[in-house]
Amino acid sequence: MINKILCVDDDSISLTISKLLLKRTGFADQVVTAVDGSDAIDYFKELFASSSNVLDEVPTLILLDINMPVMNGWEFLEAFVVEFADKLPNTRVIILSSTIDPEDFSRAKKFPVVAQFVSKPLSVENLEELKENEFVKPFFK
């Protein structure tokens, strides 16, 4: 089981479904949410400002939607890589999106923090597939 996951999505229904699924399947112990990339960046800034032991409290996985207002998923990734990726070497991003644009899949591969691209909506099948991911697999042995 993964200790903590951050879900970033502007769709409240998708957030609720993801949160319930992650907890009910035993995939994650804690699920925190953000409504867009800016909210997620603020979450990390607050974590670093308020916690004495950030590495114990930081999410292991970030489930990230791409198409969001204010700050989209790509903008979040660019900011996350610059501000936090080096400080959080054990945190990876799973892009959770309904896109079918091949350009998005190619773009995701340019970010080393992106571990996988998963189609929305999150499902039990997606989670089973994720458990085979090289980064995620050790949490489910």
C-alpha positions in Angstrom: 0.0 0.0 0.0 1.1 3.5 -0.8 1.1 5.8 2.3 -0.1 9.0 0.6 -1.3 10.1 -2.8 -2.1 13.6 -4.1 -4.9 13.7 -6.7 -5.0 16.9 -8.8 -8.1 17.4 -10.8 -10.6 20.3 -11.3 -13.5 17.8 -11.7 -14.9 17.2 -8.2 -16.7 14.0 -9.3 -13.4 12.5 -10.6 -11.6 13.5 -7.4 -14.3 11.8 -5.3 -14.3 8.6 -7.4 -10.4 8.5 -7.3 -10.3 9.1 -3.6 -12.9 6.4 -2.8 -11.3 3.9 -5.2 -7.8 4.4 -3.9 -8.9 3.9 -0.3 -11.4 1.0 -0.9 -9.0 -1.0 -2.9 -6.2 -0.6 -0.4 -4.0 1.1 -2.9 -3.4 4.1 -0.7 -3.7 4.8 3.0 -4.2 8.6 2.6 -5.5 10.6 -0.3 -5.2 14.4 -0.4 -6.6 16.5 -3.2 -6.0 19.7 -5.1 -8.3 21.4 -7.6 -5.7 22.5 -10.1 -1.9 22.7 -10.5 -1.6 26.0 -8.6 -3.4 24.5 -5.6 -1.0 21.5 -5.8 2.1 23.7 -5.9 0.7 25.6 -2.9 0.2 22.2 -1.1 3.9 21.4 -1.5 5.0 24.9 -0.5 3.0 24.7 2.7 4.3 21.2 3.4 7.9 22.5 3.1 7.1 25.6 5.2 5.3 23.8 8.0 6.9 20.3 8.3 10.1 19.4 10.0 10.3 16.1 8.3 8.8 16.6 4.8 10.0 13.3 3.4 7.7 11.4 5.8 4.7 13.5 4.9 5.1 14.0 1.2 2.9 12.0 -1.3 4.6 9.1 -3.0 2.4 9.5 -6.0 0.7 12.4 -7.7 -2.3 11.6 -9.9 -2.4 14.5 -12.3 -5.1 15.6 -14.7 -3.8 17.6 -17.7 -6.7 19.8 -18.7 -7.5 22.2 -15.8 -8.1 25.9 -15.5 -5.7 28.3 -13.6 -2.7 26.0 -13.9 -2.9 22.9 -16.1 -1.1 19.7 -15.6 1.8 20.6 -17.9 2.4 23.9 -16.1 2.2 22.0 -12.8 4.9 19.6 -14.0 7.2 22.4 -15.2 6.9 24.1 -11.8 7.2 20.9 -9.8 10.3 19.8 -11.6 12.0 23.2 -11.0 10.9 23.7 -7.3 10.5 20.2 -5.9 11.7 17.2 -8.0 15.3 17.3 -6.6 14.0 17.6 -3.0 11.5 14.8 -3.5 13.4 12.0 -5.3 10.8 9.4 -4.2 7.7 11.1 -5.5 6.4 10.3 -9.0 3.6 11.6 -11.2 1.0 9.4 -12.8 -0.9 11.4 -15.5 -4.6 10.6 -15.3 -6.3 12.1 -18.3 -9.0 11.5 -20.9 -6.8 12.8 -23.7 -6.1 10.7 -26.7 -3.7 13.2 -28.3 -0.4 11.4 -29.2 1.4 14.7 -28.5 0.4 14.5 -24.9 1.8 11.0 -24.5 5.1 12.2 -26.1 5.2 15.3 -24.0 4.7 13.2 -20.8 7.8 11.1 -21.6 10.0 14.3 -21.5 9.4 14.5 -17.7 11.5 12.0 -15.8 9.1 12.4 -12.8 6.2 10.9 -14.8 6.0 7.2 -14.2 3.0 6.4 -16.3 0.1 7.7 -18.3 -3.4 6.3 -17.3 -6.7 6.9 -19.0 -9.5 8.5 -17.1 -11.6 7.6 -15.2 -9.5 5.8 -12.6 -10.6 2.1 -12.4 -9.7 -1.1 -10.5 -8.1 -2.2 -13.8 -6.0 1.0 -14.0 -4.8 0.4 -10.4 -3.9 -3.3 -11.2 -1.9 -2.1 -14.2 -0.2 0.6 -12.0 0.9 -2.1 -9.5 3.1 -3.5 -12.3 4.8 -0.1 -12.8 8.5 -0.3 -11.9 8.2 2.5 -9.4 4.9 1.4 -7.8 5.5 -2.4 -7.7 7.7 -2.4 -4.5 4.8 -1.0 -2.5 2.6 -4.0 -3.2 5.0 -7.0 -2.6 
